[in-house]
Amino acid sequence: MPYALFSNDAKLSKAYPTAADVWKIAQKSGLVVDVVSEGDKEAPRPVLDHDYEIKPCQLEPHEDPARNKAEAEREAQTELLLAS
């Protein structure tokens, strides 16, 4: 089942094969923040900023989650090369 980033039930991202893929895109986009748990013993955990959610989604016509993931990975590699 594909996953995407949502805000108030509005789909904000392309569909990706897994929720973990969407987490990576959200992190790269600056939408993930570390929140300290209420107990001193637990380590900070990543959460989505501004009440964003990652959840299963319906595919748009002709949308391919695997292709979306490959494009995102290619763009990340290009950005790394340009930054060097």
N, C-alpha and C positions, 0 to 999 in steps of 0.2 A: 504494500500500500504506500503510495507517495505521501510526502509531507511538505508543508509550506509554512511560512511565517504569516501570522494573522494579527490584526488589531480590531477588536470589536466585530468579529466575524467577517471582516474584510480581508481577503487574501492580498498580501503585500509582496510576496516573492514568487519566483518560479517554483514549480514542484521539483522535489529532489527525492531520490530513492529511499532515504532513511531520515529519521529525525536528527541523527548525529550529523548528517550532511548539512541540514538547515542550521544547527547549532554553530557549525564552522563558519557558515556564511554570515550569521548574525554576529559572531565574535569579530570577524574581519570588518564588519560594518560598524563596529562600536556599539552594538546594542546589548552586549552582555556586560553585566557588572558583577563584582564579587560582593556578597552580602555576608556579614558576620552573623553566625547563629546566635541565638539568645543565650546559650550556655557557653561559658568560657572554654569548655573542653572541645567543642566541635570546631573544625577548621572552616574558613570562609568557603562558601559554595557559589558557583556561578548562577545567576538568574537573568532573565530578560528584563531590560529596562522598559519603562512606560507601559506596563501591562501587556506587552506583546506576548503571543502564545505560539508555540509550534504544535501543529496538530495535523491529522490526516486531511487530505484534500481531494477534490475531484480534479481530474486532468482537464486542461483546456483542449479544444480540438487540435490535433497534430502536435501536442506537447509530449516530450520525451524526457522523463526525469533523469535517465542515464546520460543523455546528451547535455542536459542542463548542468549536471555535476561535472562532466568532462570540460565544458566551456568555462565553468568557474575555476577549475583547477588550472586550466591553460592560462586564464587571465591572471591568476595568482603567480604563476611562474613568470609570466611576462613582466609583471610588476616587480618581482624580485630581480630580474635581469636589468630592468631599467634603473632600479635603485642602486645597483652596484657600480 
